[in-house]
Amino acid sequence: MGDIRSETLRKLDEAASRGLVDEDVMPLLHSINTADDLVTTSSCSGRFQLISVPSTGDKAGSCIIGKWHRTVSEYELMQAIDSWDGRGELHLLVQPLLIHVRAKDIASGARLRNIAQECGLKFSTIRSVKLDPDGKVIPWGVVVEMLGTERMEVPLDGIERDTLFRCMGPWVRRGNELLIRTKEHIPRLIEALDGTDP
């Protein structure tokens, strides 16, 4: 179990070298991974996403039509909508800053969860705790979910294109505001983590 941290960091380096980690979140991942009792496993700095699903709740059958880890324009979204094949349900999402972190023990996980909440990630929680057969927490068995509240979802299928075009402006403005706000948590978290003695 002692190699979990080094193996996870190796996978992060590999993903970053392949451009699979959005750049906005990299400084925060570095701050978290500097602590020897924490290691990040997945992350998103916040994003716009246009997604098609066969039916409500069918995440396995979903198809991403467009994804942006930055603010977007009405034109970009309408172009992506026009590329949709019309099958299933179409949803416009704005998703908040999200980071999953393995902690070496309960104390480390609780401390990180508290820092995240104090920095505005109000939905942060200890997501899971793995126990050994004797009921003791296994090393690196604590998973913390650091999660913001800035979220929006708009169902788009069944709406005429002209109506979509008229409504897109307010949706884009609101979504961009949420995206900017969720990314503002990143420097606050870095400052809090760098000022904390793990």
C-alpha positions in Angstrom: 0.0 0.0 0.0 3.0 2.3 0.5 3.4 2.8 -3.2 -0.1 4.2 -3.8 1.1 7.8 -3.5 4.1 7.5 -5.9 2.1 5.5 -8.4 -0.7 8.0 -8.4 1.7 10.9 -8.8 3.3 9.0 -11.7 -0.1 8.7 -13.4 -0.8 12.4 -12.9 2.6 13.4 -14.5 1.8 11.1 -17.4 -1.7 12.6 -17.9 -0.3 16.1 -17.7 2.3 15.4 -20.3 -0.5 14.2 -22.6 -2.5 17.3 -22.1 -5.2 15.5 -20.2 -5.1 17.8 -17.1 -6.5 21.3 -17.5 -3.8 23.9 -16.8 -5.9 26.1 -14.4 -5.9 23.4 -11.8 -2.3 22.3 -12.0 -0.9 24.8 -9.3 -3.6 23.6 -6.9 -2.7 20.0 -7.5 0.9 20.8 -6.9 0.1 22.4 -3.5 -2.0 19.4 -2.4 0.6 16.9 -3.6 3.4 18.7 -1.7 1.9 17.3 1.5 3.2 13.8 2.1 -0.1 12.7 3.6 -2.3 13.6 0.6 -2.4 12.7 -3.1 -4.8 13.9 -5.8 -6.5 11.2 -8.0 -8.8 13.3 -10.3 -9.6 16.9 -10.9 -11.5 19.6 -12.9 -11.0 23.3 -12.5 -14.6 23.9 -13.6 -16.1 23.6 -17.1 -18.8 24.1 -19.6 -20.1 20.9 -21.0 -22.6 20.1 -23.8 -23.6 16.5 -23.4 -26.1 14.1 -25.1 -27.6 11.2 -23.1 -29.9 8.5 -24.5 -32.3 9.0 -21.6 -32.4 10.6 -18.2 -29.7 9.2 -15.9 -28.0 7.1 -18.6 -24.5 8.4 -17.9 -22.8 5.3 -19.4 -24.4 6.0 -22.8 -23.6 9.7 -22.8 -21.7 11.5 -25.5 -19.8 14.8 -25.0 -20.6 17.2 -27.8 -18.4 20.0 -26.4 -16.3 20.7 -23.4 -14.5 23.9 -22.3 -12.5 24.6 -19.1 -12.9 28.4 -19.8 -15.6 30.9 -20.5 -17.4 30.4 -23.8 -19.3 32.5 -26.4 -22.9 32.0 -27.6 -21.4 31.3 -31.1 -19.3 28.4 -29.8 -22.2 26.8 -28.1 -24.6 27.2 -31.0 -21.9 25.7 -33.3 -21.6 22.7 -31.0 -25.4 22.3 -30.8 -25.6 22.4 -34.6 -23.2 19.4 -34.6 -25.5 17.3 -32.4 -27.2 14.4 -34.3 -30.5 15.0 -32.5 -30.7 11.7 -30.7 -31.4 11.4 -27.0 -31.4 14.3 -24.6 -29.1 17.3 -24.9 -28.0 19.2 -21.7 -25.9 22.3 -21.2 -23.9 22.0 -18.0 -21.7 24.3 -15.9 -19.7 22.2 -13.4 -17.7 23.5 -10.5 -14.2 22.9 -9.3 -13.9 19.3 -8.3 -10.9 17.4 -6.9 -10.6 13.9 -5.4 -7.8 13.4 -2.9 -6.6 10.3 -1.1 -5.6 11.0 2.4 -3.2 8.8 4.5 -5.5 8.8 7.5 -8.8 10.3 8.8 -7.0 13.2 10.5 -5.4 14.3 7.2 -8.7 13.9 5.3 -10.7 15.8 7.9 -8.1 18.7 7.8 -8.3 18.9 4.0 -12.1 18.8 4.0 -12.2 21.6 6.6 -9.8 23.8 4.6 -11.8 23.2 1.4 -15.1 24.3 3.1 -13.4 27.3 4.7 -12.2 28.4 1.2 -15.8 28.2 -0.2 -16.1 24.7 -1.5 -19.2 24.1 0.6 -20.1 20.7 -0.9 -16.7 19.2 0.2 -16.9 16.0 2.1 -15.1 12.8 3.1 -16.5 10.6 0.3 -15.4 7.2 1.4 -13.3 5.4 4.1 -11.9 1.9 3.5 -11.5 -0.4 6.5 -9.5 -3.5 7.1 -11.0 -6.8 8.4 -10.5 -5.5 12.0 -12.4 -2.3 11.3 -9.4 0.0 11.2 -8.9 2.6 8.5 -6.4 1.3 6.0 -3.5 3.7 5.0 -4.6 5.9 2.1 -8.1 4.6 2.4 -9.7 8.0 3.0 -11.1 9.8 -0.1 -11.9 13.5 0.2 -14.1 15.2 -2.4 -13.4 18.9 -2.7 -16.4 20.4 -4.5 -17.8 23.8 -5.2 -21.4 24.9 -5.4 -21.3 26.8 -8.8 -23.4 24.5 -10.9 -26.0 25.0 -13.7 -27.9 22.5 -15.9 -30.2 23.4 -18.8 -32.1 20.8 -20.8 -31.9 21.9 -24.5 -33.6 19.1 -26.5 -37.0 19.9 -27.9 -36.3 23.6 -28.0 -36.5 25.2 -31.4 -33.3 26.7 -32.7 -34.6 30.2 -32.9 -35.7 30.0 -29.2 -32.3 28.5 -28.3 -30.6 31.4 -30.0 -32.7 34.0 -28.1 -32.1 32.3 -24.7 -28.4 31.4 -25.2 -27.2 34.9 -24.2 -28.5 34.8 -20.6 -27.5 31.2 -20.1 -23.9 31.9 -21.4 -23.6 35.0 -19.2 -24.8 33.2 -16.1 -22.6 30.1 -16.9 -19.5 32.3 -17.5 -20.1 34.0 -14.1 -20.3 30.7 -12.4 -17.2 29.4 -14.1 -15.2 32.5 -13.2 -16.4 32.2 -9.6 -15.5 28.6 -9.2 -12.0 29.1 -10.5 -11.5 31.9 -7.9 -11.4 29.3 -5.2 -8.1 28.0 -6.6 -5.7 30.7 -5.4 -7.6 30.8 -2.0 -7.0 27.1 -1.6 -3.4 27.3 -2.6 -2.8 30.1 0.0 -4.6 28.1 2.7 -2.7 24.9 1.9 0.7 26.5 1.7 0.1 28.1 5.1 -0.9 24.8 6.7 1.7 22.6 8.2 0.7 19.0 7.3 
